[in-house]
Amino acid sequence: MANLYLNSLDHAVNENPVHDAKLVRYADDFVLLCRPGKSGPLYERLKRYLEAKKLKHNETKTRVVDSRRESFCFLGFELSNRRSV
């Protein structure tokens, strides 16, 4: 069911260069990747989109992270930015 509701979100983010962002999604779990300083407006647009579709936004699972400085978990995997040597 999540694919039906969120497919348009995938296309709206990933196919629109204006957003300069990428959405990575598995069913109803997703990560929205964007440039530093761009998260606020994208997050507000995301909330409006979910409300318009009458979908619940799980605020306890939602957070803004600077992945260059801290790790985060997605689908049981811890993701972090590391420099290769």
Secondary structure, 3 states (H helix, E strand, C coil): CHHHHHHHHHHHHHCCHHHCEEEEEECCEEEEEECCCCHHHHHHHHHHHHHHCCCCCCCCCCCCCCCCCCCEEECCEEECCCCCC
